[in-house]
Amino acid sequence: MSGPQTEGADLASDPEAWLRENPKLPNRQIFRHALARFAEQDSRLVLLEADLGGAGDPFEARHKSRYFNLGICEATMLDMACGMAHVGHVVFAHTFAPFGAMRACEQVRLGMAYPQANVKLVCDYGGVSGAFFGPTHHAIEDLAILRAMPGMTVFSPADGLETILATRAMIEHDGPVYMRLGRNRVSRLEAQREGFALGRAHCIREGSDVGLIAHGEIGVSVALEAASRLEAQGVSARVVNMHTLKPLDEAAILETAERTRLLVTVEEHNILGGLGGAVCETVCAHGLGRRVLRMGIQDRYDPLAGSHESLLLGHGLDGASVAERVLGSLSRPHAVAPEPVTTRRN
C-alpha cells in the first residue's frame, strides 16, 4: 500500500493537482486517502474495515481512535457500523464487494436499508477485477442486489477524481450508500466536469448514431475506446457516464434515446439487473420503443482464474468487441411490427 501523502497539493482543496502528484494509485487507495483527509474536517467520520488495514493505511495512521479493523467478519462489521450510525457517527464500512454485498447481505438489508442508517458501504474488487483469486472474489451480481433495496443509493466512480468527489458527496448525504470500486489502476478521464452530484449522469462525449451508456471504471473506459473505434468507421457515438445506478438519471437516458438510434449499456457486471436492466426498465416504462444492446458479464461465472484483462476479453468487454457488436447491430434492418391479429367468428 502506498504511504500517506502528507506533503504537496491538498487533496481537499485541489484534488486534480493531488491526483497529478499521485498518478499510480488505484481508486480503492484514493478513497482511503480522501476519507483520511476529510476526517480532519469532520469529527463524526469513522472507518471500519474487514481485514484490510495495516501496511500504512492512511486513515489508520492519522485517525487511530476512529479506525477499527474487525478481521474477516463482514456481518459483524455491518452490525457495528449501523449501531454507531444510530448514535450520530458517519460510518464508512470498507471490504471486498463479494463479501460486503453478499456475505453480509442480510445485515445490509435489515441494518442499513430498512432503517435508512447513515452508513456508507464501500467495496473493492467489483466485477472480475480480482480475477486471479477466482469466482469467490468476483462480484458480478452486487449492483443488482443493492439496487433492489429500497432507499439505497448505488454508485460506481469512473476514475480517481470522481472517487474523491463521491467520497465528499457521501459524507454530505444522509442515508445508506453503496460505492463500488475495482481493484486495479484506473486511467484518469480527460473530460471536463463541472460539479458533481450523486444521481446526475454526465455526458462526456457527444454523438448522434449510438448512445453508449456506461457505468464504473471499466464500463466508461471501454465505452470511450469503443466510441473512438466507431468514429474511425464513420459512426458517431454519444458516451454518458451513468455513475449512479440508484437514483437513476432517467432524463439522461431519455435524452440519449432521443438523440441516437441505438442504446448500448457497458458495465463490468452481469447484463441482468445492473445498468443494462435499469436502462431496459426505463425504456419500457416510457414506451420509447428503442432497442438496447447490453454489454457486460454474459450471465455466467468464470470457472478459471486469470488476468483481469483476459476475463474481460472473454465476456467481450473491451473496446474492439463493443464497437464490433454495435456495427453489427446498426447494419441489421429494423424489426417490422407484425400486423394486428383479428379474431374471426364464424
Legacy VTK file of the C-alpha trace (Angstrom):
# vtk DataFile Version 3.0
C-alpha trace
ASCII
DATASET POLYDATA
POINTS 346 float
0.000 0.000 0.000
1.286 3.481 -0.825
2.013 5.616 2.209
0.021 8.676 3.183
0.641 11.801 1.136
1.365 14.432 3.760
3.128 16.978 1.561
2.395 18.632 -1.761
-1.051 19.502 -3.105
-4.023 19.373 -0.743
-6.486 16.621 -1.705
-9.450 18.510 -0.227
-8.919 21.904 -1.885
-7.228 20.830 -5.141
-7.969 17.151 -5.880
-6.829 17.366 -9.506
-3.368 18.599 -8.505
-3.167 15.918 -5.803
-4.027 13.237 -8.367
-1.339 14.528 -10.739
1.182 14.066 -7.914
-0.115 10.532 -7.220
-0.816 9.092 -10.696
-0.382 5.393 -9.901
-2.938 4.898 -7.150
-5.983 2.699 -7.861
-9.358 4.085 -6.831
-9.532 1.938 -3.695
-6.408 3.676 -2.369
-7.577 7.106 -3.498
-10.723 6.535 -1.446
-8.649 5.802 1.661
-6.597 8.958 1.248
-9.705 11.042 0.571
-11.528 9.765 3.654
-8.440 10.320 5.839
-8.207 13.933 4.628
-11.930 14.658 5.013
-11.905 13.151 8.517
-9.640 16.030 9.561
-12.568 18.346 8.813
-15.366 16.182 10.269
-15.015 14.513 13.663
-18.117 12.358 13.041
-16.302 10.172 10.472
-15.416 6.603 11.454
-13.853 3.861 9.298
-14.449 0.145 9.849
-12.594 -2.423 7.731
-12.791 -6.200 7.408
-9.153 -7.373 7.412
-7.966 -4.648 5.006
-5.888 -2.436 7.289
-2.199 -2.323 8.128
0.846 -1.544 5.989
0.325 2.204 6.082
-3.455 2.649 5.807
-3.727 6.488 5.712
-6.887 6.602 7.829
-5.492 4.224 10.452
-2.244 6.205 10.588
-3.931 9.602 11.014
-7.116 8.782 12.990
-6.307 5.738 15.085
-9.094 6.337 17.615
-11.708 6.328 14.835
-10.409 3.259 12.982
-11.484 -0.348 13.652
-10.198 -3.413 11.797
-12.634 -6.236 12.573
-10.920 -9.029 10.661
-12.808 -11.382 8.350
-16.157 -10.563 9.996
-18.179 -8.601 7.451
-21.555 -9.247 9.062
-20.271 -8.093 12.465
-18.692 -5.047 10.813
-22.050 -4.034 9.298
-23.887 -4.579 12.589
-21.323 -2.392 14.377
-21.497 0.262 11.629
-25.278 0.515 11.878
-25.125 0.788 15.670
-22.541 3.586 15.532
-24.573 5.420 12.886
-27.590 5.233 15.199
-25.778 7.396 17.782
-24.630 10.063 15.310
-21.455 8.856 13.614
-20.996 8.937 9.831
-19.700 5.403 9.350
-17.753 4.040 6.397
-17.557 0.234 6.214
-14.893 -0.993 3.793
-14.380 -4.507 2.445
-14.396 -6.630 -0.724
-17.520 -6.436 -2.908
-18.469 -10.149 -2.850
-18.275 -10.189 0.951
-19.876 -6.827 1.711
-22.758 -7.153 -0.732
-23.430 -10.896 -0.457
-21.876 -12.491 2.643
-23.279 -9.652 4.769
-26.386 -9.158 2.644
-28.856 -9.664 5.498
-27.081 -7.059 7.654
-27.057 -4.614 4.721
-30.758 -5.166 4.140
-32.034 -5.123 7.723
-29.412 -2.908 9.387
-28.671 -0.375 6.648
-31.508 -0.207 4.127
-34.566 -0.862 6.290
-33.848 1.815 8.978
-32.049 4.084 6.463
-28.860 4.026 8.535
-26.245 6.652 7.746
-23.692 4.002 6.710
-21.543 4.097 3.586
-20.597 0.601 2.404
-17.504 0.930 0.189
-16.413 -2.231 -1.607
-13.337 -3.024 -3.714
-12.956 -5.922 -6.151
-16.084 -5.018 -8.124
-16.813 -7.163 -11.191
-13.979 -9.528 -12.074
-11.171 -7.144 -11.060
-9.949 -9.712 -8.507
-9.597 -12.059 -11.461
-6.761 -14.335 -10.355
-8.452 -15.123 -6.999
-11.234 -16.939 -8.842
-15.030 -16.630 -8.633
-15.094 -16.431 -4.802
-13.635 -12.915 -5.188
-15.678 -11.849 -8.219
-18.739 -9.618 -7.736
-20.978 -9.695 -10.784
-24.363 -9.545 -9.002
-23.744 -6.912 -6.301
-25.248 -3.946 -8.156
-28.450 -5.862 -8.892
-28.809 -6.920 -5.241
-28.144 -3.477 -3.741
-30.207 -1.652 -6.370
-33.247 -3.705 -5.385
-33.110 -2.471 -1.775
-35.463 0.492 -1.188
-33.745 3.731 -0.202
-30.229 2.568 -1.102
-28.019 4.864 -3.205
-25.793 2.800 -5.528
-22.762 4.365 -7.145
-19.530 3.453 -9.003
-16.963 6.174 -9.798
-15.233 6.121 -13.173
-11.849 7.485 -12.078
-9.873 8.970 -9.213
-11.345 12.457 -9.357
-14.854 11.042 -9.262
-13.864 8.857 -6.298
-12.748 11.914 -4.308
-15.836 13.942 -5.254
-18.112 10.992 -4.449
-16.489 10.452 -1.048
-17.276 14.048 -0.129
-20.816 13.677 -1.543
-21.401 10.545 0.541
-20.406 12.386 3.716
-22.925 15.124 2.910
-25.672 12.615 2.034
-27.760 11.415 4.975
-28.628 7.770 4.330
-27.233 4.415 3.166
-24.890 4.361 0.163
-23.091 1.560 -1.655
-19.949 2.656 -3.519
-18.310 0.053 -5.712
-14.648 0.221 -6.713
-12.380 -2.038 -8.726
-9.036 -3.389 -7.633
-6.549 -2.187 -10.214
-5.151 1.069 -11.510
-7.613 3.234 -13.471
-6.935 5.775 -16.202
-8.000 9.315 -15.465
-10.808 10.687 -17.636
-9.766 13.728 -19.616
-13.353 15.001 -19.922
-14.153 18.329 -18.301
-16.501 18.083 -15.317
-18.495 20.938 -13.946
-19.601 19.952 -10.490
-20.688 16.536 -9.280
-23.865 15.168 -7.763
-24.999 11.656 -6.895
-27.855 10.740 -9.246
-26.885 13.093 -12.062
-25.242 11.489 -15.114
-22.528 13.208 -17.125
-22.297 13.258 -20.935
-18.577 13.027 -21.688
-18.793 12.750 -25.482
-21.480 13.911 -27.895
-22.647 11.793 -30.833
-25.718 11.148 -32.971
-25.776 7.485 -34.103
-25.228 5.390 -30.970
-25.760 6.155 -27.291
-23.172 4.361 -25.138
-24.368 4.498 -21.517
-21.584 3.308 -19.225
-21.116 2.560 -15.533
-17.963 2.263 -13.426
-14.232 2.245 -14.022
-14.162 -0.401 -16.756
-17.546 0.473 -18.294
-16.650 4.087 -19.011
-13.125 3.395 -20.270
-14.368 0.627 -22.600
-17.187 2.844 -23.887
-14.754 5.659 -24.701
-12.439 3.282 -26.552
-15.394 1.837 -28.474
-16.543 5.374 -29.397
-13.112 6.166 -30.850
-13.147 2.945 -32.882
-16.668 3.665 -34.125
-15.659 7.180 -35.151
-12.943 5.651 -37.356
-15.740 3.669 -39.040
-17.859 6.772 -39.613
-20.235 6.122 -36.698
-20.896 8.941 -34.230
-21.224 7.750 -30.604
-22.505 9.634 -27.579
-20.979 8.476 -24.270
-22.801 9.017 -20.984
-21.154 8.283 -17.646
-24.074 6.898 -15.619
-22.091 6.771 -12.376
-25.185 6.449 -10.136
-27.433 3.439 -10.708
-29.852 4.490 -7.999
-31.353 7.042 -8.061
-31.142 6.641 -11.843
-30.904 9.727 -14.039
-33.781 8.782 -16.347
-33.688 12.189 -18.058
-30.183 11.396 -19.367
-31.448 8.095 -20.818
-34.441 9.771 -22.458
-32.210 12.469 -23.942
-29.753 9.875 -25.285
-32.598 7.819 -26.782
-33.963 10.932 -28.471
-30.580 11.907 -29.965
-29.376 8.471 -31.145
-30.657 5.367 -32.981
-29.334 2.615 -30.700
-28.768 2.437 -26.935
-25.807 0.385 -25.675
-25.065 -0.269 -21.995
-21.476 -1.035 -20.911
-20.714 -2.310 -17.395
-18.483 -4.761 -15.506
-21.492 -6.585 -14.042
-23.944 -9.214 -15.143
-26.018 -7.911 -18.031
-29.031 -8.808 -15.836
-30.089 -6.467 -13.050
-27.414 -3.783 -13.261
-27.124 -0.881 -15.679
-28.481 -2.942 -18.594
-31.550 -3.908 -16.592
-32.085 -0.352 -15.345
-31.937 1.146 -18.846
-34.302 -1.516 -20.247
-36.755 -0.779 -17.412
-36.656 2.928 -18.277
-37.114 2.288 -21.998
-40.158 0.103 -21.309
-41.640 2.402 -18.651
-41.565 5.373 -21.009
-42.620 3.394 -24.113
-39.555 4.512 -26.073
-39.564 1.558 -28.486
-35.754 1.686 -28.631
-33.501 -1.379 -28.947
-30.942 -1.810 -26.137
-27.693 -3.743 -26.622
-26.298 -4.878 -23.251
-22.520 -5.298 -22.979
-21.184 -6.751 -19.724
-20.618 -10.057 -17.938
-22.537 -12.549 -20.046
-24.610 -14.198 -17.304
-22.031 -16.834 -16.411
-19.379 -17.435 -13.762
-15.761 -17.748 -14.800
-14.679 -21.230 -13.655
-10.972 -20.460 -14.046
-8.762 -17.714 -12.654
-6.786 -15.461 -14.965
-5.792 -11.862 -15.507
-8.395 -9.111 -15.277
-7.915 -8.305 -18.955
-8.302 -11.936 -20.081
-11.593 -12.325 -18.207
-12.960 -9.076 -19.638
-11.985 -10.208 -23.160
-13.801 -13.494 -22.551
-17.011 -11.552 -21.955
-16.480 -9.242 -24.944
-15.964 -6.322 -22.577
-13.316 -4.407 -24.499
-13.450 -1.509 -26.934
-12.941 -3.592 -30.088
-15.664 -6.116 -29.192
-18.178 -3.425 -28.220
-17.544 -1.499 -31.456
-17.941 -4.709 -33.485
-21.257 -5.562 -31.787
-22.521 -2.028 -32.369
-21.594 -2.081 -36.063
-23.332 -5.434 -36.459
-26.474 -4.155 -34.740
-26.611 -0.964 -36.795
-26.390 -2.960 -40.033
-29.399 -5.066 -39.099
-32.717 -3.895 -40.556
-35.225 -2.519 -38.108
-37.792 -5.057 -36.993
-41.174 -4.576 -38.623
-44.112 -4.635 -36.243
-46.462 -7.559 -37.027
-49.904 -6.873 -38.365
-52.571 -6.968 -35.651
-54.274 -10.323 -35.429
-58.033 -10.195 -35.873
-60.217 -12.878 -34.375
-62.757 -14.199 -36.771
-66.076 -15.549 -35.518
-67.923 -17.889 -37.759
LINES 1 347
346 0 1 2 3 4 5 6 7 8 9 10 11 12 13 14 15 16 17 18 19 20 21 22 23 24 25 26 27 28 29 30 31 32 33 34 35 36 37 38 39 40 41 42 43 44 45 46 47 48 49 50 51 52 53 54 55 56 57 58 59 60 61 62 63 64 65 66 67 68 69 70 71 72 73 74 75 76 77 78 79 80 81 82 83 84 85 86 87 88 89 90 91 92 93 94 95 96 97 98 99 100 101 102 103 104 105 106 107 108 109 110 111 112 113 114 115 116 117 118 119 120 121 122 123 124 125 126 127 128 129 130 131 132 133 134 135 136 137 138 139 140 141 142 143 144 145 146 147 148 149 150 151 152 153 154 155 156 157 158 159 160 161 162 163 164 165 166 167 168 169 170 171 172 173 174 175 176 177 178 179 180 181 182 183 184 185 186 187 188 189 190 191 192 193 194 195 196 197 198 199 200 201 202 203 204 205 206 207 208 209 210 211 212 213 214 215 216 217 218 219 220 221 222 223 224 225 226 227 228 229 230 231 232 233 234 235 236 237 238 239 240 241 242 243 244 245 246 247 248 249 250 251 252 253 254 255 256 257 258 259 260 261 262 263 264 265 266 267 268 269 270 271 272 273 274 275 276 277 278 279 280 281 282 283 284 285 286 287 288 289 290 291 292 293 294 295 296 297 298 299 300 301 302 303 304 305 306 307 308 309 310 311 312 313 314 315 316 317 318 319 320 321 322 323 324 325 326 327 328 329 330 331 332 333 334 335 336 337 338 339 340 341 342 343 344 345
